[in-house]
Amino acid sequence: MSAPLVRPRNHRMIAGVCAGLAERFGTSRTTMRVIFLLSCLLPGPQFLLYIALWILAPAEGSSRAAAKGW
């Protein structure tokens, strides 16, 4: 089973969304950030999805993450 999606306290650039996704899917943080930046060149709601994950994904060690057992 893979790790749950949480925004780590370390290795953040802006909000930790790309770092959290990288940990969740087992890729490097740099690769995930490059994929996100390249995807922003395509039409679609990538930036809105980033903001939604920033709001919805709990920060590592937060009370929301602890309540969900993460």
Number of C-alpha atoms within 10 A of each C-alpha: 3 8 12 16 22 25 27 19 14 9 13 14 11 9 18 23 27 27 26 27 22 18 20 15 13 12 12 13 20 12 13 20 17 12 12 15 13 10 14 13 9 9 7 10 10 15 13 10 11 16 12 12 20 18 12 13 17 21 22 18 13 13 12 15 17 12 8 9 8 16
